Amino acid sequence: MTLNLTPTQILAGVGVLVALFVVWRWSARKARRAADAARASSRVVSLAGRVLFTGATFMGFQWLVITYVHNPTLVLVVLGVPDLIAAHVLTRLLTVTSMDTTNTRRRGGRR
């Protein structure tokens, strides 16, 4: 079986293959950007949930101690420890900076 193709048909076939490759690369980049955005937003939601849970736990213990215990030292400890934890977290948050990005260096860039 012989296959006779004209130069126009060969160029059309190569053009279709190049177009498929370009679409494939474009969709891969778009999917990577969407995955990065989803990962970043899930970090925020996860952090917010942990903060709310921890805050509710602290508040519950404080409410229990203030309501049912009449020892001023214990009340001061229960009110002071969460403040110390919050101060530590805020101090680290405001003084430590980090780059939380993926390394997306292209060819030819400085290394």
RODRENTOR-32079 format. One record per residue (C-alpha): x, y, z; residue number from 0. Coordinates in steps of 0.02 Angstrom, whole numbers, plus 50000, padded with zeros to 5 digits. Layout:
N
+-------+-------+-------+--------+
|    c1 |    c2 |    c3 | badren |
+-------+-------+-------+--------+
|     X |     Y |     Z |    NUM |
...
+-------+-------+-------+--------+
***
This chain:
111
+-------+-------+-------+--------+
|    c1 |    c2 |    c3 | badren |
+-------+-------+-------+--------+
| 50000 | 50000 | 50000 |      0 |
| 50074 | 50165 | 49946 |      1 |
| 50034 | 50331 | 50023 |      2 |
| 50047 | 50480 | 49908 |      3 |
| 50038 | 50647 | 49997 |      4 |
| 50057 | 50818 | 49921 |      5 |
| 50167 | 50948 | 50005 |      6 |
| 50008 | 51044 | 50053 |      7 |
| 49939 | 50892 | 50144 |      8 |
| 50104 | 50865 | 50235 |      9 |
| 50109 | 51048 | 50289 |     10 |
| 49927 | 51037 | 50345 |     11 |
| 49967 | 50882 | 50449 |     12 |
| 50119 | 50965 | 50529 |     13 |
| 50013 | 51120 | 50564 |     14 |
| 49881 | 51015 | 50651 |     15 |
| 50015 | 50929 | 50757 |     16 |
| 50091 | 51098 | 50805 |     17 |
| 49918 | 51166 | 50849 |     18 |
| 49881 | 51014 | 50959 |     19 |
| 50048 | 51036 | 51047 |     20 |
| 50016 | 51221 | 51078 |     21 |
| 49841 | 51186 | 51148 |     22 |
| 49911 | 51048 | 51258 |     23 |
| 50046 | 51163 | 51329 |     24 |
| 49921 | 51304 | 51357 |     25 |
| 49802 | 51190 | 51450 |     26 |
| 49943 | 51121 | 51558 |     27 |
| 49995 | 51297 | 51609 |     28 |
| 49816 | 51347 | 51644 |     29 |
| 49790 | 51191 | 51751 |     30 |
| 49950 | 51227 | 51847 |     31 |
| 49893 | 51406 | 51883 |     32 |
| 49722 | 51344 | 51940 |     33 |
| 49802 | 51215 | 52055 |     34 |
| 49917 | 51347 | 52131 |     35 |
| 49770 | 51464 | 52161 |     36 |
| 49667 | 51324 | 52240 |     37 |
| 49813 | 51274 | 52351 |     38 |
| 49836 | 51454 | 52411 |     39 |
| 49651 | 51478 | 52449 |     40 |
| 49639 | 51312 | 52540 |     41 |
| 49784 | 51366 | 52652 |     42 |
| 49688 | 51523 | 52700 |     43 |
| 49527 | 51426 | 52737 |     44 |
| 49621 | 51294 | 52835 |     45 |
| 49711 | 51426 | 52937 |     46 |
| 49549 | 51519 | 52972 |     47 |
| 49467 | 51359 | 53033 |     48 |
| 49611 | 51319 | 53150 |     49 |
| 49612 | 51497 | 53218 |     50 |
| 49425 | 51493 | 53251 |     51 |
| 49434 | 51323 | 53336 |     52 |
| 49580 | 51373 | 53446 |     53 |
| 49497 | 51538 | 53491 |     54 |
| 49336 | 51451 | 53537 |     55 |
| 49431 | 51326 | 53644 |     56 |
| 49524 | 51464 | 53738 |     57 |
| 49363 | 51561 | 53761 |     58 |
| 49273 | 51407 | 53828 |     59 |
| 49407 | 51371 | 53957 |     60 |
| 49411 | 51553 | 54009 |     61 |
| 49223 | 51558 | 54028 |     62 |
| 49224 | 51399 | 54134 |     63 |
| 49361 | 51462 | 54250 |     64 |
| 49290 | 51637 | 54270 |     65 |
| 49114 | 51570 | 54302 |     66 |
| 49149 | 51424 | 54419 |     67 |
| 49319 | 51456 | 54500 |     68 |
| 49343 | 51596 | 54626 |     69 |
| 49533 | 51588 | 54635 |     70 |
| 49608 | 51752 | 54570 |     71 |
| 49776 | 51671 | 54528 |     72 |
| 49695 | 51539 | 54419 |     73 |
| 49589 | 51672 | 54332 |     74 |
| 49746 | 51774 | 54294 |     75 |
| 49835 | 51620 | 54225 |     76 |
| 49687 | 51571 | 54117 |     77 |
| 49673 | 51747 | 54049 |     78 |
| 49861 | 51774 | 54031 |     79 |
| 49918 | 51615 | 53941 |     80 |
| 49815 | 51644 | 53783 |     81 |
| 49878 | 51823 | 53779 |     82 |
| 50058 | 51762 | 53787 |     83 |
| 50025 | 51636 | 53648 |     84 |
| 49942 | 51770 | 53540 |     85 |
| 50085 | 51891 | 53572 |     86 |
| 50212 | 51758 | 53522 |     87 |
| 50118 | 51715 | 53362 |     88 |
| 50094 | 51898 | 53314 |     89 |
| 50276 | 51938 | 53348 |     90 |
| 50334 | 51795 | 53237 |     91 |
| 50207 | 51841 | 53104 |     92 |
| 50262 | 52021 | 53096 |     93 |
| 50450 | 51993 | 53108 |     94 |
| 50482 | 51837 | 53002 |     95 |
| 50457 | 51854 | 52816 |     96 |
| 50472 | 51712 | 52693 |     97 |
| 50444 | 51688 | 52509 |     98 |
| 50307 | 51558 | 52490 |     99 |
| 50314 | 51538 | 52303 |    100 |
| 50361 | 51395 | 52192 |    101 |
| 50520 | 51407 | 52091 |    102 |
| 50458 | 51437 | 51913 |    103 |
| 50623 | 51485 | 51834 |    104 |
| 50629 | 51473 | 51645 |    105 |
| 50777 | 51421 | 51541 |    106 |
| 50907 | 51554 | 51518 |    107 |
| 50872 | 51640 | 51684 |    108 |
| 51003 | 51675 | 51816 |    109 |
| 51036 | 51530 | 51930 |    110 |
+-------+-------+-------+--------+
***
